[in-house]
Amino acid sequence: MKVLMLGWELPPFFAGGVGMVCYHLTRALCQQAVEVTYVMPFGPRMIRSDYMKILVADNLFPRMRFQLKEVSTFLGAYQTPEGYDEHFKNYLSGLSPTERARALYGPNVFQEAYLFAQKVKRIALEEEFDVIHAHDHWTFPAAIAAKDATGKPLVVHVHITEFDKSGGLSVNQRVYDMEREGMHKADLIIVVSNFIKHRLINNYGVPEWKIRVVHNAAEPMDPNIQHDASKIKENDKIVLFIGRITLQKGPDYFVEAARKVLEKDPNVKFIMAGTGDMLPRMIERVAELGIADKFIFPGFVSREEVAKLNKIADVFVMPSVSEPFGIVPLEAMWQETPAIISKQSGVSEVLNNVLKVDFWDVNDIASKILALFYYRNLHNEIKQHGAVEVRTMTWDKPATQCIDVYHELLRMKRGG
Amino acid sequence: MRLEPRLKKKKDGEEINKRSINMVSVCFYFQVHQPMRLRKYSVFDIGNNTDYFDDNKNKEIIKKVANKCYLPTNKLLLSLIKKHKGEFKVSFSISGVALDQFQKYAPEVIYSFKELANTGCVEFLNETYYHSLSYLFDKDEFKEQVMLHKQKIKDLFGQEAKAFRNTELIYNNELANFVQGLGYQTILAEGADHILGWRSPNFVYTPKTADKMKLLLKNYRLSDDVAFRFSNKGWVEHPLTVEKYNRWVSATNGNGYVVNLFMDYETFGEHQWEDTGIFKFLEYLPGEILRNPDNNFVTVSEAAEKYPPVAEMDIHHFMSWADIERDLSAWLGNSLQNTAASELYKIGKLVKQTGDSKLIDNWRRLTTSDHFYYMCIKWFSDGDVHKYFNPYDTPYEGFITFMNVLNDMVIRVRDIQKKKANAQVANAYSQSAGKPGSFANSFISEHPSAELINMNLDVNPIVKK
């Protein structure tokens, strides 16, 4: 089985979890003897070198057929069209004339996507493969071009939709159109949760028969990461939030829950790690509530810092308003920190050893945080069983499910 | 017409000697139980809210199951008893908490059980009023709950029960002995392979430690064919017809006298829905079994009186009728369940000392085994039988709700104790005017309330790693 895979990102350069998913999924696919040609757009040199390093790691898996085709762009998957323009200007001003000329390939994010499509079309005609597998809507024009050029079947992989990013408040029509076109031109669609499946049926008019749910697995982490016994730990319990501080992630519900917890128990510190457009508002809000001394805002944190924060935390909370999957609670489970997660998340469909809440039920979130403080046995049981559970969520399972989808595509093609 | 005279009439033992080699008695016992489910009760409710039970949900479930199961099945049984002119008989055990809820939300269910009682062909067993695990934690409480149930059954159905079944058929030697001490003549248990070995469940046994008692063992294969497998299309014997089932029951001949078919009453119409054909099955089964004139139906006590015990049954370890393990692990299999149960029973005596009847009843409702079943996590790996019955998203939420409610009860106990103590102190002060030492001492020793709250609410920081 040979797969032409299209993606916007691959670690270590990534804006969210999708790059990580692509990385682990392709690795697991290769271990199951699938030959993957991964095509991604390309940007600043820094990324190139980081990226090539991963290709070297490929040698560790002898059966792995992993090729990189690079195309010029610096677009990150989570950039908004507005953010892109800003970024683009900054980028141009710091470049040499030749680099600038090169970067001028795409004056806006949509042109990047269509430029990528042209290049992918050429690559597709040269490469040998059985199916096309495309991640992220920015690759959908490229995926459609490759399908049209070669007649090979296409599966698009939906990790998130425009509705989830904006909380349904400001859907960009052009993004929506791009997503919708990809979904409708695809032969089958893989989604990361039932949550997303219903989104596609309800908001994109996708027929149910076309959708296959493949839940993500957990990224392996080092559970024995060294951490400094921080001073904040001395007298206080720690409740942790990690994620972009945007409407989608529900940071405001975290703050309101914190206020309720503090009414019962003042010896608690709340760490809100990440950045985003709602960060200033959150800082104002905790000041308003008079609980600023109980809050720590470390800003963007690296993966290693994520692990360390999870290690010292007593409770992890993911109060997402809308979460297509959500890998952050898995990172908490790796570090044996009990997680409270929103029922409005894809990951809550698969996790057993967590506490589940409705994101708007601030009272319930606070009550469960306190329950984890009060009932030591509860804390222990969830911690222990969660650590076992996350270890069983390996990538070979979603990879096998993807392979089933590839075979289905080929059967469909033969049948039609 | 009552049950007792009927039993005495058949007590002559003649039948045993004349018993045809092809004869088999069928003993149906149906369990009826509905817990009082807790409402969503947060940490913030502790100390502020004594309304623990989800009346709306309980009402909804009682009405739903009454319409799907209790009312139609009772009606069918009544017509079968009439049709077979007293030859068809069944036994019931109905928990006190279920009866309370029927009285409150669906009194027509009580009425239909009374109609069955009046036929003289239906025996009612005793159990713990609150369908509890109290025998395992507090034998005085167990006895009190059994006596409460005895009285309830007598009041409602006019029967003085002589047979006993413990919650979920939890059983061992000592329990049989204890129950014998309460005056019961027959007790039920699971016919688990690990206790039977080569022996058959289709005989009457006697508990090793209770020689005046008879022990009836569930034929779990034939019982589960109906209760669990009836609608399973993947089962090789599907569909199960009355002819086929009658052949299996009759195949017992020569290897026993009595086939004990013990199951949840909710099998009919609730676990197995009407469209599976379960009601038709029940409707035609008695006629099919009675086609052989040597076959008959017996109630639990009739079976025990009719047949002599063939052997002693020596069962040291607790067993039950639950899950594959047939042990206590569905209710007491993890540290959350064990914590919740031990904390609950720890305050039992103190709750009763308050004399507050509402508080005592609230506490006893928490002893219902279902609350612990909801905290079971072993089903994560093997399907969702437990999940179907679980009102919580996760077992952990079941634990949190239970412990929050229990902590509120602790506060209520403490407040009542304080009130009483203050009155006592005031009293002592007026009597001993000027000698404070004496009454201060009595206050501390008699009122250990200060420790109580700390026992449950561990407010220290959690030490990690």
Chai-1 contact restraints between the chains, C-beta under 6 A:
chainA,res_idxA,chainB,res_idxB,connection_type,confidence,min_distance_angstrom,max_distance_angstrom,comment,restraint_id
A,K237,B,P461,contact,1.0,0.0,6.0,A-B,restraint_1
A,D314,B,I462,contact,1.0,0.0,6.0,A-B,restraint_2
A,N352,B,F380,contact,1.0,0.0,6.0,A-B,restraint_3
A,L355,B,Y396,contact,1.0,0.0,6.0,A-B,restraint_4
A,K356,B,D393,contact,1.0,0.0,6.0,A-B,restraint_5
A,N363,B,S42,contact,1.0,0.0,6.0,A-B,restraint_6
A,S367,B,S42,contact,1.0,0.0,6.0,A-B,restraint_7
A,S367,B,V43,contact,1.0,0.0,6.0,A-B,restraint_8
A,S367,B,F44,contact,1.0,0.0,6.0,A-B,restraint_9
A,L370,B,V43,contact,1.0,0.0,6.0,A-B,restraint_10
A,A371,B,V43,contact,1.0,0.0,6.0,A-B,restraint_11
A,A371,B,I400,contact,1.0,0.0,6.0,A-B,restraint_12
A,Y374,B,L457,contact,1.0,0.0,6.0,A-B,restraint_13
A,Y374,B,D458,contact,1.0,0.0,6.0,A-B,restraint_14
A,Y375,B,M403,contact,1.0,0.0,6.0,A-B,restraint_15
A,R376,B,D458,contact,1.0,0.0,6.0,A-B,restraint_16
A,N377,B,S335,contact,1.0,0.0,6.0,A-B,restraint_17
A,N377,B,L336,contact,1.0,0.0,6.0,A-B,restraint_18
A,N377,B,T339,contact,1.0,0.0,6.0,A-B,restraint_19
A,L378,B,F399,contact,1.0,0.0,6.0,A-B,restraint_20
A,H379,B,I462,contact,1.0,0.0,6.0,A-B,restraint_21
A,E381,B,L336,contact,1.0,0.0,6.0,A-B,restraint_22
